[in-house]
């Protein structure tokens, strides 16, 4: 059974008092607030001043023709669904209004069995348009991993928009390494009612169990040897009013899983060494590249925690299933490289485009981004070649298109790019480079000493 339509503010504009009253009574009976207008200018003023969720406009009212009102209304609120109310003999005009931007039309006399389903569809359409607009705004400024025209990405953006509309639903983001799970989580936060609240992220694999417990829950003075004498609030408290992102949740140790489950169910946390709980009000988003359902069946992950986290599961598609999105993303990454020091680059040559299309991208978007950044560093020509990309399985002679330079200089540039992409996180940078974090620490130390 579909969920009832939540109460909405609906503009009804018609110069016929009988039509106004009939629509008003039918809408109020469903719990909606009705805003009335008897002419075109008043209708525009209500849209501007009251910001309704839906508008029913008579096709013929005193003032400007309704079709000419549509661009004015769209300029005020581009996401407002407009339903044209039309009488006998004006269907062609109503269709023309839909071509001009109206959502649908409703014939007079208005029948309740036609009005209510149309009302639900139009309100749902308007909510989706607003959420998608908020999502598009959320992914601007470097979040290219959520862009693309493929069907899997369109579905992903719709899923994110629906989830973002809820302020508290727990979300589990699943997908292979490098697909952009954290960017999906950030987009949910940024497009949600919690967008003005804090965003707090932690990698559950980066800290040992005891350290992670102290980070998550905080501690009181004297809770353990070496504890800050002032005590410290944990990440749950820091994220109060916002979103806590738990990356690589599958690495969480079983005792901590039990404590996390309690927080999710009770929305209360207790600092280490404390005698009382503290209430927290936040959304938790978890992410993993593991099959947590299989881990739960095998006893490696708590089944009750899995089902509590997977209230709303979102699966991020791998790049190999996204068609030409790889080319679109590569262009976006190259434009960033152009802005950061390679304005002479004009794009990819045909061989590079073919290599991008044919590569399987086991490292997904992260691998693509790193390949393009590396190519921008080593490329000698105006266009990036397949050799510059140096993808595994490429048959192009890479040596013919790579400028020979001191190995230390190339290594330093790659390390700098990895540290930049990982926001200074040494563990993640080491993963991008395919080396151990202690090796990267050593190389960073040598670089600072000028070795």
N, C-alpha and C positions, 0 to 999 in steps of 0.2 A: 504494500500500500504506500503510495507516494507521501512524502512528508507534506504537511500543510504549508501553504505559502505564508511566509512571515508578513506581518502588517507592513503596509507601504503607504507612501504619500502619492496620491494620484490626482493629476490635473484633468479636469473635465471641462472642455471649452466648447460651447454651443450657444447659439442665440435663441434656441427654442427652449423655453422654461420646462416644458414637459419632458424633453429628452434629458435635460440636466437633472431633473428630479428623479427620473427613472434610473439613470446611471448612478446617481448619488446613493439612492436607497439600496441598490444591488451591491455596490462596493462597500458601503458601511455595514451591510449585513455580514460581510466577510471579514470585518474588523479593520478595514482600510480607512485612512483619513482622506477626505476628498477636498480638493482645492478647486473653486469654481471660477470660470471666466466666460463672459458673454460676447467678447469680440477679440479680434486678432491682437491688438496692442496689449490688452489685459493679459492674454495668454502668454505673450512674450515676457511681460513684466513678472508673472508668476514663476515662469521658468528661471528668470534671472534672480529673483529675490527669495524664492521658496525652495528651489532645487528639488522638484518632485522626482520620484523614482520611475514614473510612467506618465504619459500624456495621451488622452483621447481628444483629438481635435476634429471638430466638424469640418467637412470639406469646404463648405461655403458659409463664411461668417462675415459680419461687417468688418471693413478694413481691408488690409492686404489679402490677396488670395492665399489660401492655406499652403499651396505648393511653394509660394515665395517665402512663407514663414520658415520652412524647413532649414534652409541654410542659416538663417538668423538664430534659430534654436540650436542648431549643431555647433555654431560658434560659441554659444554660451555653455552648452553641455553636450559634447560630442558623443556621450555614451547614453543619452536619454532615449529609450525606445518610444517612438511615436506611433500611435494607432489612429488611422484616419476613419472617422465615422461618416458614412456616406448613405445617401438616399437612393431611391429608384432612378435609374437612368444615368448615374454618374460613376459606374464601375470603371469605365475607361479612364476617367480622371483619377480615381483612386489608385489604379495600377500605375499611372504616371507619377503619382505621389510616392509610391513605393520605389520607383526607379530614382526618385529624387532624394531618397533616404528614409522614408517611412518604413516601419517594421512590418505592418500588416494593415488590413482594413476591416471594418465592422459595418454590416449593413443595418439600416433602420427598417422596421422597428427592431430595437435591440432585444434579442432573446437571451435569457439567462443561461441556457445550456450551451450557447455559443460564446457568450461573454466570459464566463469564468475560466474555461480552458485556455482561451486566448490571453486572458489576464495573467495566468500562471506562466504561459510560455514567454510572454513579453517581459514580465518581471525577471524571469530566469535569464533571458537573453541580456537584459540590462545589467544584471549583477555580474554575469560572465564577462561582458565587455569592460566593466569597471575593474574587475580583478585582473584581467589580462593586461589592461593598461598599467595598473600598478606593478604587475610583474615585469612588463617591458621596462618600466622606469627602474625597477630594482636591479635588472641585469646590465644596465648601462655602466660604462666606465671600466672596461677590462674583463667582464665576465663573458667572454666570447664562447666559452664552453656550453652555454645554454642557448646559443643562437643556432639557426639552421632551418631549412625549409622542408626537411624530410618528415614523413608521417610520424615516425617514432618521436621526434622532437616536438612536433605539434601536440601529440598526446601528452608528452611530459609536461609541457607548459600549461596545458589545461589542468592536469593533475595538480601541479604546483599552485595554480590559481585557486582551485577549489579548496585545497588544504589551507592555503594562506587565509582564507576567509574565516576560518576558525582560529580563535586565539589560544586555545589550550590543548587541542588534540595532539597526542603524542605521535610522532612520525618516525618511521624506519626507512632510511634511504639505502637501497642496495644497488650494487653494481661493481663491475670490475675496477681494478686499480687504474687511476688516471682518467676516469670518465667524467669527473667533476662533481662528485657527491657533495663536497663541502659548498660548492657554488650553488647547488640546488638548495641546500639547507639555508644558505645566506639569502637566497631569493625568497624562500618561504617567510623568513623573518622580516625581510625588507618590505614585502608586499602585504604583511599582516597587520592587525591592529596593534601589535607589539613593536612595530617598527621604531618607535621612539624610545623603547626600553633598551637595556643593555644586550649586546651580543657577546656571549662568552663561549669560547671553544677550547676543548682539551683533547689531546690524542691519548687514548687509553693505553696504547702500546709504548708510549714514550717514558712512562714512569713505573717504577716498581710498585707492588701492591700497597705497601705502607705509605709511600710517598703520595700515591694517587688518592688514597683514602683521606689523607690530611688535606690534599688540594681540594677534593670534592666537598668534604664536610666541614673543613676548618677545625680549629682546636682552641682549647682554653689554656690559660697560663699554667705551665707545669704539666701539660698532658703527657709529655714524653721528653726524654733527654734531648737537649738541643732545641727544644721548642722556643719560639720567640716569646720572651717574658710578657709581651703585651697581648698574646693570643692572636688569632687570625681568623677572619671569616673565610668560609670556603666558597667554591665556585657556584654552588647552589644559591647561596645568599647573594653573591655578586650578580647573579643572573635574575634576581627577583624583579618581576615586572617585565622581563624580556624573554630571551631564549638561551638555553644551554645546549650546546652542540657537543655530543660525545662521539668523536671519531674513533674508528676501529673498535667498536663496542665488543666485538667478538673476542678481543684479547683481555677483557676484564676478568679478573679472577673470581671464582665461584663465591667466596665470602662477600666480596664487594657487590656481586650481582644481587645477593639477598638484600643488602642494604639499599641498593638502588631501587629494587622492587618496592620496598617499603615507602621510599620517598615518592615514587610515582603514584602509589595508591593513597597515601595519606597527605601528601603535600606538606610534609614536615621533616626537618632535618635536625640532627643532634650533633653538635661539635664534639670532637674527641675530648674526653675529660669533663664534659658538661653533664649536668644532672637534669636538664630539661630540653624539650624540643623547641624549635623555632619554626613558625609557619613561613612557607614560601609560596609564591604564586608566579608560575612561569610555565613556558612550554619547553619540553625536552625533545630534541631531534637527535636520533642516533644514526650512525652509518657503519656499514661493514661491506667488505668485498668477499666475505665468506658466506656459505650456505648455512645460516643460523638455524634454519628449521632442521636440517640434517644434523647439525651439532647438538641441537636439543634432543633429538631422537637418540643420539649416541651418548648422551649424558655429559657432553662437553660444555653445554650452555643450558641454563635453567629454562625449562619449557614455559613455566609461568611468566618469567621475565620476557621471553621471546614474544608470547602472545600479548603481553602488556605493551611492549614496544611497538608491535606491528598493528596497532590500532588502525593506522593509515600507512600501508607500505607503498613506497614509490621506487620503481626500478629504473635506473638510468641506463639507457641503451648503449652498447659498445659502439665505437666509431665505425666499425666494419659493417654495421647494420643501418648506417645513416646515409647511404648513397653519396651524392655529391656534396654533402655537408663538409666532407674533408677538404674539398677545394675551397669552399666558402670560408672555412675556419683558417685555412692556410693563408688566404688573402688577408684576413683580419690580423693574423699574427705578423705577417710581413709588413702591413701598414704600421703596426706598432714599432717594429724594428726600424722602419724608415723614419719614424718620428723621433727615435732614440739614437740616431747617429748615422743612418744609411739613406739619406734622401736621394742618393744617386740610383738606388734600385728602382726598376720600373715594373717588376713583376716576375712571373715564372715563365720559362720557355715551355715549349710543347712537351719536351721530354720530361721535365719536372712535373708537369700536370699529370702526365700519364703515370709516372712513378707514384704520385700521391694517390691516384685513383686505384692503382693495382695493389698497393701495399696493404697488408692485413691489419696493421696498427695494433699489435698486441698490447702496447702501452697506452693505447687510446689517445685522448686529446692531449694529455701531458706529453706523450711521445711526439705527437705532431708539432706541438708548440716548441719543444726543445729542438726538433729537427730544423724547423724554420729559423729559429734564433741562431742555431749553429751555422746554417747555410748563409744567413745574413752576415755573419762574422767572416766566413772564409771566401765568400763569392768575390770574384775579380771583375765580372762583367756587369752589364746593366740589368741582366735577367738571371735569376737563380736557375741553375741547371740541376738535372738529376744527380750529377756527380757532387754538387754542393750539398744536396740533401743527404747523400751517403746512406741510403736506406738499405737494410739487409735484403739481399736478393736482387738488387739493381745491377743490371748488366753494363751500365755505362762505366767507362774508365774514369773513376773519380780523380785519379792523379792528374788527368789532363785539365781539370778545371779548378783545382784547389791551389791557392797560392802557398808556396813553401815558405814557412816562417819558423822561427825557433819554437820547439815543442813547448818550452816553459811558458811562452807568451800565449799560445793557444790554450794550454791547460788553465792558465790564470783566467782567461776570458770565459772559459766554460764554467769554472768554479764560480765566478762572479755572477754569471747568468743563472746558475742553479740556486745560489743563495738569494738572488733577487726573486726568482720564481717561488721560492719556499718561504718568503718573508723572513729570512734570516734563521729559519729552523734548520739546524745542522743535520738532524736525523733525516728530514725529508730531502734536503739537498743531496745527502749521501745516497739516498735511494734513487734520485734522479740520475746521478752520475754512475750508479752501479758499483759503488765502493763502500767500504765499511766506514762508519762515522768516525772511528779513531784515526783512520787514514786521512779523512777529510780534515779533522782537527789538526793533524800534523802538517798537512799542506797549507792550511790557513795560517798556522803559526809561522811556517817558513815564509809565506808571502808577506806577513806583517814585518818580518825581520829583513825582507828584501833579498832572501835567498833565491 
